[in-house]
Amino acid sequence: MKRNTYIENTQLDTARKNFLDRLHLEPKTEPIPVKEAAGRICAQAVYAKMSSPAYNAAAMDGIAVRSADTAAARPHAPVFLEEQDYENINTGQPLPKGYDAVIMIEDVVMEGEKARIHAAAAPFSHVRVIGEDIVETEMIIPSGHTIRPVDVGAMLAGGADTVTVIARPVVAILPTGTEIVERAEDMQTGKVLDSNSWMLAGLVEEAGGVPVRHRPVPDAYETIKEKVAELARTNDILLIGAGSSAGSKDFTRAVMEELGTVIRHGIAIKPGKPTVLGIIGQTPVIGIPGYPVSAYVSFREFVEPVLLELGGRRKYKQTLTAELSMDVTSSLKYAEYLRLRIGKVRGRYVATPMQTGAGVSMSLVRADGIGVIPQDTEGMHAGEPIDAVLVRDRAEIDETLVITGSHDVVLDIVGDYMPVSSTHVGSMGGILAMLSGQTVIAPVHLLDPATGEYNIPYVKKYLQEPMAIIKGVERTQGLMVQKGNPKNITGYEDLIREDIHFINRQSGAGTRVLLDYRLAQAGLEADKIRGYDNAVTTHMNVAQAVRAGDADTGLGAYSAALALGLDFLETDAESYDFLVRQEDLEDPRVKRFIRVLTSDAFLAEVQARGGYDTKHTGRVDLI
Amino acid sequence: MKRNTYIENTQLDTARKNFLDRLHLEPKTEPIPVKEAAGRICAQAVYAKMSSPAYNAAAMDGIAVRSADTAAARPHAPVFLEEQDYENINTGQPLPKGYDAVIMIEDVVMEGEKARIHAAAAPFSHVRVIGEDIVETEMIIPSGHTIRPVDVGAMLAGGADTVTVIARPVVAILPTGTEIVERAEDMQTGKVLDSNSWMLAGLVEEAGGVPVRHRPVPDAYETIKEKVAELARTNDILLIGAGSSAGSKDFTRAVMEELGTVIRHGIAIKPGKPTVLGIIGQTPVIGIPGYPVSAYVSFREFVEPVLLELGGRRKYKQTLTAELSMDVTSSLKYAEYLRLRIGKVRGRYVATPMQTGAGVSMSLVRADGIGVIPQDTEGMHAGEPIDAVLVRDRAEIDETLVITGSHDVVLDIVGDYMPVSSTHVGSMGGILAMLSGQTVIAPVHLLDPATGEYNIPYVKKYLQEPMAIIKGVERTQGLMVQKGNPKNITGYEDLIREDIHFINRQSGAGTRVLLDYRLAQAGLEADKIRGYDNAVTTHMNVAQAVRAGDADTGLGAYSAALALGLDFLETDAESYDFLVRQEDLEDPRVKRFIRVLTSDAFLAEVQARGGYDTKHTGRVDLI
C-alpha cells in the first residue's frame, strides 16, 4: 500500500503568501475593438483622439441666430428676424457660419417667414461648443478601470476605436479519477459523476478567466503526467481536480514534483486541507481536493487570488455581521469554513451554521454566506457576532423568510413561490429557535401525549408571547417499507422483531415524538428496537435508507415513500403547522407566505404529492 | 417647417406604469444544458434525479471494516484485523459488501498484513451514506433562481443534465440619423459619430438581454418605417436611437403611430424628456433620445424594467446617502437626474453634482452615483442628504481620493496610478471646498498680489486649522495663440486690441487671478478686453477655443497648448500645489497620493508633457 505519507498543515495566509510570492504574475495585454470592450479591464489609459462635439452644434431644436441681432428683444418689444437672418436648426446640427446662438423653437413665433422673438440670446446660448463633452487629448479612462457601457460610449465619442485591455487568463481544468463518469446515464456503483470541474469552470468565468475544461483522465501516473505537462505549457493556470490527498491513487503531488515544484501541500483549513500549490514552468498549478465544498474553498482561497491578479481585476466582497444562532465547536488545527444560512429576525441578522461535511454541495447551494472560525480557536458561542462573506445579495437575504423547525416537502414547494431559508432541526428545535428569537416561522408537528392534541399545548407551554398558528397540512404518517413489503411488517409491534432493522428520526423530531407515543400506547420498549439510535434528519433520508436496504422500515410522511417508490403502512394523521409570533403577522414576508399557502397553484402542487389534506391550509389561529 | 408640435410631460411613474400595464410581458423559456447554465434564470424548479452519493462510500482514506469486529478495541487493548477482515479504501470509493464503517489510515498500524486498531468504529463512521448530499426527488433550485456555479455542480451531482431557463430577451437597437457615421475616420463637420448604440448594447447585455445592434438608417420616413416594422416583428424589444424629439427630421413617433400605438411621448424627466414609449404588434418599442445622458436615463427608467421583467431578472441597486456639497436648483416641471461625484471626506460621504448637460457622456464616465431631485421641487440646499444609486462599487468609492479645486493635466496622470475623483472648480473653489469640509485635497495656484507669493498667503488667510501643502509642479503659464501666431500677439498689452477676441477662465480660477494681477501691473483695463466675460473652466477648454477660432488667445498652461498644437507665449511660472489638512496626511489615500507624486514613472510622464518643473513635487510643507 503506497501512500503519500506527509501532508503539511500550513497556516492559510502563510501558504498563500508563499505561493503568490513565488509566481511573479504578469498580466498579459491585448488590443481589442472598443465596441467589444465592456466588462474588460483597461490596460493603458485611453485618451481622446478627437473632441466631442467636434464642432459647435445646436443644443436645442430652434433657429440659429447672430446674438448681436437679438440684443434689443424684450417681452413687450419683440425683434423680427428676416428669412436671411436665421436658419432652422435641429439639435446636434452644426451652427452655420456666422451664427453664434440658438433660440429654442418654443420661444419663436413664426409670422410668415419672419421669426418674432421676445428675449435677447446671449452668445453661445443653446450651443454645444466644440469639446463640451470631450476635449481632444483628454484622458477618458485610466488603466486598471473596468470598462462599462458608458465608457464604451465615451471612448467611441472621443474617436478611440481600439483599447488595450488585460487578456483574460486561460485556466485549464483537468478532472482526474478512474471512477469519474461524465454522464448521468453512465452512473453505477463505484462511479462518480463529475460535477466539480463544471462548478470550477463557472467560478473561473465569474472571476474573469476563460475556463477550458478537459475530459477526465484516469488514475494512471504516466497519463496524468503527460496531460499535466501539456496543459501547464499551454495555459495561464492549471487546476487538477481530485487526486490531491494521501490515498494510494493520489498522484497530483507526485506529478507536480516531477514536472515542477510543489510549494505547499496541506493547508490548515477545513474543508480544503489537501490542496496542493505548485508551479510548472511559469504556470501556477493547483491540486484541488475532490469534495465539492473543499474544491470551492480551495478555489476561493488560492485560485481566485491568482486569477484576479493575472486578470488585473479586483473583487469587492459583500459582507455582513450576524448573530450566531448556536454554539459551534472547531478544531484548533484548522481555520474552519461555515456555510451559513442568514436571515433577518426581529430586525437583526441571525446566522445558522449548516452542520454538514465537505461532501455536501447542497450546503453551498443553500448558504447565504460563508463565515470562518479562525485557526487556534475552539469554536464560538451562540449569540456571538460572526462576519460572513455573502454569496447572495443582501437585499435578497432581507426579503427571505426564515423558517426553522420540522421539515416537510411542502417547504420546498413554498420555496418555488417565494424566497425562503429553511433549516431542518425538528419540531422541538423550531420551538427553541422561536424561543431564542432566531426564526420567524417554526414548522411543528408535536403530539401532546396527555391530550392527543397537536402543537397548541407545546406553544402554550414554551412560549409566553402572543403567538399564532398558520395552519399547514394534515399529513399522513406511517411506516415505510420496501416495495412488496418483503419483511411483512404490519404495524408498530413488528418493530421489535429480531429480523427488523429500523431507521429513526433525530431526538426532538415530531415524528420521533409520535413514535414514542405509539410505542408507549402499545407497551413496546424502545431499546428492543434494532436501529432505534440510528437517526437521520428528514423524511426523505428515512425513505432513502429504507430503499437502499440500510433499514427495513422507518416512520415518516406518505409523500416521501411515494417519491421513492416505497410501500407504506398508514398509521396516523397529524397536523403540520407553522408557528409565528403575532407581531410578525404584519411582516411582509409572512403575509406573502400566507398568500402562497392559500394560492390555487400551491395547493394543487401539494395535493399532487399525495398524503396531504389541505382544507385548513393558510388559516391563521391566534393562541 | 413641419414639426411634431406636441410632446407631453407625463410624470415618470405614471408613464412607466401606463407602458408596463399595456405590454403583458411573458418571459419565454428554453431548455439548455446544465453545464452552460451559470448566470441564467431557472424557469422551472430542478429536482434531483438521483441521490448523491449514489451509494455508501468511504469519507476518508483508510480501511473498510465491519463495526462489530472492532467493538472491543481500546487504546491499551488493540484489536488485530486479518487480511480477509478489512479492505483498503480511498475517499469516495464504495463501501464493499458486508462492511459498514471506515477507519482512517492515520488510526491504523499495519503489522505485515494485519491491521492493528486501538478504537472501536461506530456503524457508518467515516462513511458518506447514500443521499447524504442530495436525495433523489429533492428540489435543488427553485424557479426564479439565478443559477450560480455551485448550483451547476449540485444539479449535475443530482443527475440533472438539462434545465429550463428563461430565454434572454433579444433587443434590437436601431440608430437613426442622416448625420450618423460609424467610423472615426469618416467624421467631418455636420457628422456625428455613433456611440449611443454601443453604450445601449452594453447596457442591454448587463441587464441580461441579447443586444442586436443594426447599422444606422438615414432620416427618411419610409426607410425608417420599413426597418422598424421588420425589427418589431423579429425581436422581443426594439430601441430606436434618436429621432424622438420634435425636430423636423424626428420621425420616431410618427412611424410608431403608423405601425402601432404610441403610449407616451414626453416624460417629466431631465434629461430624457423626449422618450417615446410604444408598442408595435406585441413588441415594446422605445424611442431613445439622442443625447448620451438622456439615452442612459431613458434606458434605466424604461428599457431596463421591461428587459428585467421579460428576462425574469431582479436588479439589486447599491445605494448610499450622501451630503450634497452645493445648492442645486431644479425645475418644478421635471424630475432631474444629477450625476454625482461621491467621496469620503472626514468620515462622511459628500456628493458633488456635476454641472453638465445631457450631451456630456464624460459625466456618466466620471459619476460615482446618480441622484434624483423629484418633480415639484425647486432644488436642494448644500448640506442636505441626497440618495444616490451607485454606479461604482462602494468599496471603490471608499478608497478614492477626493480632489476639488484647480485642474491640471497632472491630475489625469495621477488618476492613472490610483483612484481619484477630481472636481474642477478653480483654486478659490478648492479653498472653499476645504473650508466647508468637502474635499481631502485642494489643488491651488493662487498668486498673492501683495507679496507675489503663491498659495501660502491664501491658506493662512482662509483656513484656521493646521494645514499642509504637498508641493505639486512649477508650471509654465502663458498666452496660447493659433499656430504661426497670425494676429501677432506679443504680450498682455495686445489683449485690449480691437481685433483680438480673448477667452477667459472662470472667476476664482488661479489663472484668472494671475491675469488680473498682470493686467493691473500693466495698467490695462479688463473691460477693454473683448471676451473677458467669456469663461471656460479648464486649460484644455481654453486651448480648444483658440484652436477652433472662437477666440484668438487665452491664458493657460503650456502643456495644454502643446497638446493641441498651439503656439505659446510664456509669461509666468507658477506654483500648482496640493492643499491638505495636516490630520489627513495619515489618510491612506493621501499617503498613496504622495507615493505616486514621488514615483519615477509619474514624474517621467509629467516631464514628457512639457512645461513642468518637478524638483519639489511631493514634498510636504506644514503651514
Contacts between the chains, C-beta under 8 A, distances in Angstrom:
chain1	res1	chain2	res2	distance
A	1	B	88	5.7
A	1	B	110	7.3
A	3	B	61	7.5
A	3	B	105	6.8
A	34	B	198	7.7
A	35	B	198	5.1
A	35	B	201	7.9
A	38	B	202	3.9
A	38	B	205	6.7
A	38	B	206	7.6
A	45	B	412	8.0
A	45	B	416	4.7
A	49	B	184	6.7
A	50	B	184	6.6
A	50	B	187	6.5
A	51	B	544	6.3
A	52	B	193	7.6
A	52	B	361	7.4
A	53	B	192	7.7
A	53	B	359	7.3
A	54	B	187	6.0
A	54	B	189	7.2
A	54	B	191	7.9
A	54	B	193	8.0
A	55	B	189	4.7
A	55	B	190	7.5
A	55	B	548	7.9
A	56	B	548	7.5
A	56	B	550	7.5
A	59	B	357	6.9
A	59	B	359	6.9
A	61	B	3	7.4
A	61	B	245	6.2
A	61	B	246	6.1
A	61	B	247	4.4
A	88	B	1	5.7
A	88	B	248	6.9
A	90	B	245	7.8
A	90	B	247	3.7
A	90	B	248	6.5
A	90	B	249	5.9
A	90	B	250	7.7
A	91	B	245	6.2
A	91	B	247	6.2
A	91	B	290	6.7
A	91	B	291	7.9
A	92	B	177	7.9
A	92	B	179	6.7
A	92	B	192	6.0
A	92	B	290	6.3
A	93	B	179	7.3
A	93	B	190	7.0
A	94	B	189	5.2
A	94	B	190	4.9
A	105	B	3	6.9
A	105	B	246	7.2
A	110	B	1	7.3
A	123	B	534	7.1
A	124	B	534	7.8
A	128	B	357	7.4
A	128	B	359	5.3
A	129	B	545	7.5
A	129	B	550	7.2
A	130	B	544	6.1
A	130	B	545	7.8
A	130	B	548	4.9
A	130	B	550	7.6
A	131	B	540	7.4
A	131	B	541	6.4
A	131	B	544	4.1
A	131	B	548	7.9
A	132	B	357	7.4
A	132	B	359	6.4
A	132	B	360	6.6
A	133	B	292	7.8
A	133	B	359	5.7
A	133	B	360	4.8
A	133	B	361	5.6
A	133	B	362	5.7
A	134	B	361	7.3
A	134	B	362	5.7
A	135	B	538	7.5
A	135	B	540	4.4
A	135	B	541	6.5
A	135	B	543	7.9
A	135	B	544	5.4
A	136	B	544	7.3
A	136	B	563	7.6
A	136	B	564	6.5
A	137	B	540	7.1
A	137	B	563	4.2
A	137	B	564	6.8
A	138	B	362	7.9
A	138	B	412	7.3
A	138	B	540	6.3
A	139	B	412	4.2
A	139	B	413	7.9
A	139	B	415	6.8
A	139	B	416	7.0
A	140	B	362	7.3
A	140	B	365	6.6
A	141	B	365	6.7
A	142	B	412	7.9
A	142	B	415	4.8
A	142	B	416	4.3
A	143	B	416	5.5
A	144	B	416	8.0
A	148	B	202	7.1
A	148	B	391	7.6
A	149	B	198	7.7
A	149	B	199	4.8
A	149	B	200	7.5
A	149	B	201	7.4
A	149	B	202	2.8
A	149	B	203	4.7
A	149	B	205	7.8
A	149	B	206	6.5
A	150	B	199	6.0
A	150	B	292	7.9
A	150	B	296	6.6
A	150	B	361	6.8
A	150	B	364	4.0
A	150	B	365	5.6
A	150	B	391	7.8
A	151	B	365	5.6
A	152	B	195	7.5
A	152	B	198	5.2
A	152	B	199	5.8
A	152	B	202	5.4
A	153	B	195	4.4
A	153	B	196	6.3
A	153	B	198	6.3
A	153	B	199	3.3
A	153	B	202	8.0
A	153	B	292	5.6
A	153	B	361	5.3
A	153	B	364	7.5
A	154	B	195	7.3
A	154	B	292	7.8
A	154	B	361	4.4
A	154	B	362	5.7
A	154	B	364	7.2
A	154	B	365	4.7
A	155	B	195	7.9
A	156	B	184	8.0
A	156	B	193	6.3
A	156	B	194	7.4
A	156	B	195	3.7
A	156	B	198	5.8
A	157	B	193	6.2
A	157	B	195	4.3
A	157	B	292	7.2
A	157	B	361	5.5
A	159	B	184	4.2
A	159	B	187	7.3
A	159	B	193	7.2
A	160	B	184	7.8
A	161	B	183	7.2
A	161	B	184	5.8
A	177	B	92	7.9
A	179	B	92	6.7
A	179	B	93	7.3
A	183	B	161	7.2
A	184	B	49	6.7
A	184	B	50	6.6
A	184	B	156	8.0
A	184	B	159	4.2
A	184	B	160	7.8
A	184	B	161	5.8
A	187	B	50	6.6
A	187	B	54	6.0
A	187	B	159	7.3
A	189	B	54	7.2
A	189	B	55	4.8
A	189	B	94	5.2
A	190	B	55	7.5
A	190	B	93	6.9
A	190	B	94	4.8
A	191	B	54	7.9
A	192	B	53	7.8
A	192	B	92	5.9
A	193	B	52	7.5
A	193	B	54	8.0
A	193	B	156	6.3
A	193	B	157	6.2
A	193	B	159	7.1
A	194	B	156	7.4
A	195	B	152	7.6
A	195	B	153	4.4
A	195	B	154	7.3
A	195	B	155	7.9
A	195	B	156	3.7
A	195	B	157	4.3
A	196	B	153	6.3
A	198	B	34	7.7
A	198	B	35	5.2
A	198	B	149	7.7
A	198	B	152	5.2
A	198	B	153	6.3
A	198	B	156	5.8
A	199	B	149	4.8
A	199	B	150	6.0
A	199	B	152	5.8
A	199	B	153	3.3
A	200	B	149	7.5
A	201	B	35	8.0
A	201	B	149	7.4
A	202	B	38	3.9
A	202	B	148	7.1
A	202	B	149	2.8
A	202	B	152	5.4
A	202	B	153	8.0
A	203	B	149	4.7
A	205	B	38	6.8
A	205	B	149	7.8
A	206	B	38	7.6
A	206	B	149	6.5
A	245	B	61	6.2
A	245	B	90	7.9
A	245	B	91	6.2
A	246	B	61	6.1
A	246	B	105	7.3
A	247	B	61	4.2
A	247	B	90	3.8
A	247	B	91	6.2
A	248	B	61	8.0
A	248	B	88	6.9
A	248	B	90	6.5
A	249	B	90	5.8
A	250	B	90	7.7
A	290	B	91	6.7
A	290	B	92	6.4
A	291	B	91	7.9
A	292	B	133	7.8
A	292	B	150	7.9
A	292	B	153	5.6
A	292	B	154	7.8
A	292	B	157	7.2
A	296	B	150	6.6
A	314	B	396	7.7
A	316	B	393	4.4
A	316	B	394	7.7
A	316	B	395	4.4
A	316	B	396	6.8
A	357	B	59	7.0
A	357	B	128	7.5
A	357	B	132	7.4
A	359	B	53	7.3
A	359	B	59	6.9
A	359	B	128	5.3
A	359	B	132	6.4
A	359	B	133	5.7
A	360	B	132	6.6
A	360	B	133	4.8
A	361	B	52	7.4
A	361	B	133	5.6
A	361	B	134	7.3
A	361	B	150	6.8
A	361	B	153	5.3
A	361	B	154	4.5
A	361	B	157	5.5
A	362	B	133	5.8
A	362	B	134	5.8
A	362	B	138	7.9
A	362	B	140	7.2
A	362	B	154	5.7
A	364	B	150	4.0
A	364	B	153	7.5
A	364	B	154	7.2
A	365	B	140	6.6
A	365	B	141	6.7
A	365	B	150	5.6
A	365	B	151	5.6
A	365	B	154	4.8
A	391	B	148	7.6
A	391	B	150	7.8
A	393	B	316	4.5
A	394	B	316	7.7
A	395	B	316	4.4
A	396	B	314	7.7
A	396	B	316	6.8
A	412	B	45	7.9
A	412	B	138	7.3
A	412	B	139	4.1
A	412	B	142	7.9
A	413	B	139	7.9
A	415	B	139	6.8
A	415	B	142	4.8
A	416	B	45	4.7
A	416	B	139	7.1
A	416	B	142	4.3
A	416	B	143	5.5
A	416	B	144	8.0
A	534	B	123	7.2
A	534	B	124	7.8
A	538	B	135	7.5
A	540	B	131	7.4
A	540	B	135	4.3
A	540	B	137	7.1
A	540	B	138	6.2
A	541	B	131	6.3
A	541	B	135	6.5
A	543	B	135	7.9
A	544	B	51	6.2
A	544	B	130	6.0
A	544	B	131	4.1
A	544	B	135	5.3
A	544	B	136	7.3
A	545	B	129	7.5
A	545	B	130	7.8
A	548	B	55	7.9
A	548	B	56	7.5
A	548	B	130	4.8
A	548	B	131	7.8
A	550	B	56	7.5
A	550	B	129	7.2
A	550	B	130	7.5
A	563	B	136	7.6
A	563	B	137	4.1
A	564	B	136	6.4
A	564	B	137	6.7
